Amino acid sequence: MCLAVPLKLVEISADKSEGVVAMGASTMTIGLDLVPQASVGNFVLVHAGMAIEVIEQDEAEETLNAYREYAHIPGLLTPEARNAND
């Protein structure tokens, strides 16, 4: 299963090929080749270091809230769950 994380775009390089996204107090440089329409302040879905889609802020917040809820489910990441497909 693949997972994309919604993050806020806070900076774009001069050639628009890279951007910087905020992750709490941290930042990360990502590729923007797949979303040339992205601009600073947009939320983008990031997968494998690339922005793959521009999304609305409310959708980004809803997705992040769901991820936070899942992170607190007891047993979700137990060794049995991690190895279920082995």
N, CA, C and O of each residue as an XYZ file, in Angstrom:
344
protein
N       0.837     -1.167      0.000
C       0.000      0.000      0.000
C       0.888      1.238      0.000
O       1.911      1.280      0.683
N       0.496      2.224     -0.756
C       1.223      3.491     -0.815
C       0.494      4.529      0.028
O      -0.721      4.460      0.210
N       1.239      5.470      0.529
C       0.668      6.513      1.363
C       1.236      7.854      0.927
O       2.451      8.021      0.817
N       0.348      8.804      0.682
C       0.757     10.182      0.384
C       0.328     11.049      1.555
O      -0.742     10.851      2.130
N       1.160     11.997      1.898
C       0.909     12.854      3.059
C       0.656     14.279      2.591
O       1.444     14.823      1.817
N      -0.442     14.897      3.055
C      -0.691     16.289      2.691
C       0.187     17.225      3.518
O       0.204     17.159      4.747
N       0.914     18.097      2.822
C       1.804     19.051      3.477
C       1.662     20.415      2.811
O       1.310     20.513      1.635
N       1.939     21.463      3.580
C       1.814     22.834      3.071
C       3.096     23.268      2.382
O       4.191     23.133      2.928
N       2.938     23.790      1.178
C       4.063     24.287      0.385
C       4.419     25.688      0.872
O       3.592     26.598      0.826
N       5.660     25.854      1.341
C       6.063     27.136      1.924
C       7.095     27.884      1.096
O       7.378     29.054      1.352
N       7.659     27.201      0.096
C       8.677     27.850     -0.734
C       8.767     27.106     -2.067
O       8.580     25.891     -2.124
N       9.052     27.848     -3.134
C       9.234     27.257     -4.466
C      10.526     27.794     -5.056
O      10.809     28.989     -4.964
N      11.312     26.905     -5.667
C      12.573     27.323     -6.287
C      12.299     28.219     -7.496
O      11.192     28.228     -8.034
N      13.303     28.960     -7.910
C      13.157     29.890     -9.034
C      12.719     29.191    -10.315
O      11.943     29.743    -11.094
N      13.217     27.973    -10.532
C      12.832     27.246    -11.745
C      11.560     26.413    -11.563
O      11.136     25.721    -12.489
N      10.955     26.474    -10.386
C       9.692     25.805    -10.044
C       9.765     24.279    -10.096
O       8.730     23.615    -10.155
N      10.969     23.720    -10.075
C      11.108     22.260    -10.098
C      11.102     21.651     -8.703
O      10.835     20.460     -8.543
N      11.398     22.471     -7.688
C      11.429     21.997     -6.305
C      10.682     22.961     -5.401
O      10.528     24.146     -5.698
N      10.224     22.404     -4.281
C       9.567     23.222     -3.284
C       9.950     22.738     -1.903
O      10.551     21.676     -1.738
N       9.594     23.530     -0.929
C       9.818     23.168      0.466
C       8.458     23.074      1.122
O       7.633     23.979      0.994
N       8.222     21.962      1.835
C       6.968     21.772      2.560
C       7.243     21.765      4.050
O       8.327     21.390      4.495
N       6.239     22.185      4.818
C       6.348     22.214      6.271
C       5.749     20.949      6.859
O       4.658     20.515      6.487
N       6.508     20.366      7.800
C       6.051     19.206      8.556
C       6.225     19.543     10.030
O       7.253     19.219     10.625
N       5.230     20.187     10.617
C       5.381     20.658     11.982
C       6.468     21.707     12.017
O       6.393     22.705     11.299
N       7.487     21.494     12.849
C       8.602     22.439     12.949
C       9.704     22.129     11.941
O      10.692     22.859     11.864
N       9.549     21.060     11.170
C      10.564     20.657     10.192
C      10.134     21.021      8.780
O       8.966     21.310      8.523
N      11.096     21.001      7.878
C      10.806     21.228      6.461
C      11.482     20.143      5.641
O      12.396     19.466      6.112
N      11.016     19.988      4.401
C      11.581     18.998      3.500
C      11.479     19.531      2.081
O      10.471     20.130      1.703
N      12.524     19.311      1.300
C      12.510     19.695     -0.111
C      11.889     18.561     -0.916
O      12.218     17.391     -0.723
N      10.979     18.931     -1.828
C      10.275     17.942     -2.642
C      10.313     18.360     -4.110
O      10.581     19.519     -4.426
N      10.048     17.423     -4.987
C       9.931     17.717     -6.403
C       8.542     18.222     -6.741
O       7.553     17.776     -6.159
N       8.467     19.157     -7.686
C       7.186     19.743     -8.087
C       6.850     19.500     -9.557
O       5.914     20.103    -10.082
N       7.595     18.633    -10.220
C       7.398     18.424    -11.650
C       5.973     17.987    -12.011
O       5.490     18.312    -13.096
N       5.301     17.263    -11.127
C       3.961     16.749    -11.425
C       2.846     17.746    -11.114
O       1.691     17.518    -11.473
N       3.188     18.850    -10.448
C       2.177     19.851    -10.082
C       2.663     21.256    -10.431
O       2.881     22.067     -9.532
N       2.837     21.559    -11.712
C       3.362     22.873    -12.094
C       2.454     24.030    -11.682
O       2.903     25.175    -11.632
N       1.199     23.749    -11.390
C       0.251     24.781    -10.987
C       0.348     25.131     -9.499
O      -0.291     26.085     -9.055
N       1.130     24.381     -8.725
C       1.235     24.609     -7.285
C       1.851     25.967     -6.996
O       2.728     26.440     -7.719
N       1.373     26.581     -5.925
C       1.946     27.856     -5.488
C       2.117     27.840     -3.972
O       1.517     27.021     -3.276
N       2.939     28.749     -3.477
C       3.187     28.850     -2.043
C       1.853     29.024     -1.326
O       1.011     29.826     -1.727
N       1.683     28.252     -0.256
C       0.446     28.290      0.520
C      -0.498     27.150      0.189
O      -1.403     26.853      0.969
N      -0.304     26.504     -0.960
C      -1.111     25.338     -1.324
C      -0.735     24.144     -0.456
O       0.381     24.051      0.055
N      -1.694     23.233     -0.301
C      -1.402     21.930      0.277
C      -1.206     20.965     -0.878
O      -1.965     20.982     -1.846
N      -0.179     20.120     -0.772
C       0.095     19.133     -1.803
C       0.199     17.759     -1.166
O       0.643     17.623     -0.026
N      -0.213     16.739     -1.913
C       0.000     15.367     -1.479
C       1.417     14.980     -1.869
O       1.802     15.107     -3.032
N       2.193     14.507     -0.899
C       3.591     14.164     -1.135
C       3.771     12.664     -0.987
O       3.400     12.073      0.027
N       4.349     12.058     -2.019
C       4.659     10.623     -2.005
C       6.057     10.446     -2.588
O       6.351     10.943     -3.675
N       6.907      9.741     -1.867
C       8.265      9.440     -2.322
C       9.030     10.688     -2.745
O       9.762     10.675     -3.735
N       8.853     11.767     -1.982
C       9.608     12.987     -2.244
C       9.088     13.846     -3.378
O       9.737     14.812     -3.778
N       7.913     13.499     -3.901
C       7.318     14.262     -5.002
C       5.909     14.713     -4.626
O       5.143     13.950     -4.036
N       5.574     15.948     -4.968
C       4.190     16.395     -4.857
C       3.438     15.763     -6.026
O       3.854     15.902     -7.176
N       2.342     15.073     -5.742
C       1.611     14.385     -6.796
C       0.253     15.009     -7.087
O      -0.373     14.691     -8.098
N      -0.206     15.898     -6.203
C      -1.502     16.541     -6.414
C      -1.630     17.750     -5.495
O      -1.146     17.728     -4.363
N      -2.275     18.795     -5.977
C      -2.630     19.944     -5.135
C      -4.014     19.663     -4.584
O      -4.915     19.284     -5.332
N      -4.195     19.846     -3.263
C      -5.504     19.600     -2.650
C      -5.933     20.806     -1.824
O      -5.123     21.668     -1.484
N      -7.205     20.846     -1.514
C      -7.764     21.928     -0.702
C      -7.341     21.755      0.756
O      -7.092     20.638      1.209
N      -7.262     22.860      1.482
C      -6.835     22.837      2.875
C      -7.743     21.961      3.725
O      -7.250     21.223      4.578
N      -9.061     22.020      3.519
C      -9.967     21.217      4.348
C      -9.748     19.720      4.119
O      -9.851     18.934      5.061
N      -9.451     19.321      2.894
C      -9.158     17.918      2.602
C      -7.840     17.504      3.262
O      -7.728     16.400      3.796
N      -6.851     18.391      3.222
C      -5.563     18.112      3.857
C      -5.743     17.925      5.364
O      -5.200     16.982      5.940
N      -6.487     18.801      5.993
C      -6.703     18.713      7.436
C      -7.477     17.458      7.805
O      -7.164     16.812      8.805
N      -8.478     17.104      7.018
C      -9.255     15.893      7.268
C      -8.363     14.647      7.181
O      -8.454     13.751      8.020
N      -7.519     14.603      6.177
C      -6.615     13.468      5.997
C      -5.607     13.385      7.139
O      -5.372     12.303      7.678
N      -5.012     14.511      7.512
C      -4.047     14.515      8.612
C      -4.698     14.092      9.920
O      -4.092     13.362     10.705
N      -5.926     14.542     10.163
C      -6.647     14.129     11.370
C      -6.887     12.624     11.374
O      -6.758     11.983     12.416
N      -7.232     12.057     10.230
C      -7.436     10.604     10.138
C      -6.132      9.869     10.440
O      -6.137      8.878     11.171
N      -5.012     10.345      9.883
C      -3.720      9.718     10.162
C      -3.406      9.770     11.654
O      -2.899      8.801     12.220
N      -3.706     10.896     12.288
C      -3.451     11.030     13.729
C      -4.287     10.030     14.517
O      -3.796      9.421     15.467
N      -5.550      9.858     14.127
C      -6.422      8.890     14.809
C      -5.873      7.480     14.648
O      -5.799      6.732     15.623
N      -5.489      7.107     13.432
C      -4.967      5.766     13.177
C      -3.697      5.507     13.968
O      -3.457      4.376     14.391
N      -2.896      6.508     14.173
C      -1.636      6.350     14.899
C      -1.863      5.938     16.346
O      -0.955      5.409     16.987
N      -3.063      6.173     16.869
C      -3.355      5.856     18.269
C      -4.164      4.579     18.436
O      -4.585      4.269     19.551
N      -4.392      3.833     17.372
C      -5.142      2.583     17.480
C      -4.224      1.518     18.076
O      -3.194      1.185     17.490
N      -4.596      0.986     19.241
C      -3.750     -0.040     19.862
C      -3.578     -1.243     18.931
O      -4.539     -1.723     18.330
N      -2.350     -1.713     18.826
C      -2.069     -2.906     18.041
C      -1.960     -2.690     16.549
O      -1.668     -3.637     15.818
N      -2.184     -1.478     16.071
C      -2.167     -1.235     14.630
C      -0.822     -1.596     14.016
O      -0.769     -2.147     12.917
N       0.251     -1.292     14.711
C       1.585     -1.555     14.165
C       2.318     -2.644     14.939
O       3.543     -2.613     15.054
N       1.571     -3.602     15.467
C       2.197     -4.715     16.169
C       2.953     -5.572     15.169
O       2.676     -5.511     13.971
N       3.904     -6.369     15.641
C       4.631     -7.246     14.706
C       3.696     -8.144     13.901
O       3.969     -8.428     12.735
N       2.601     -8.592     14.505
C       1.658     -9.437     13.783
C       1.045     -8.689     12.617
O       0.880     -9.257     11.537
N       0.703     -7.421     12.817
C       0.100     -6.627     11.753
C       1.129     -6.324     10.676
O       0.810     -6.379      9.488
N       2.353     -6.008     11.066
C       3.395     -5.689     10.099
C       3.744     -6.884      9.237
O       4.125     -6.715      8.079
N       3.625     -8.081      9.769
C       4.026     -9.292      9.054
C       2.842    -10.050      8.457
O       3.009    -11.181      7.999
N       1.678     -9.466      8.451
C       0.483    -10.149      7.981
C       0.581    -10.584      6.530
O      -0.015    -11.594      6.156
N       1.315     -9.850      5.698
C       1.411    -10.184      4.283
C       2.678    -10.920      3.906
O       2.954    -11.112      2.721
N       3.453    -11.334      4.896
C       4.707    -12.062      4.609
C       4.415    -13.491      4.202
O       5.340    -14.254      3.924
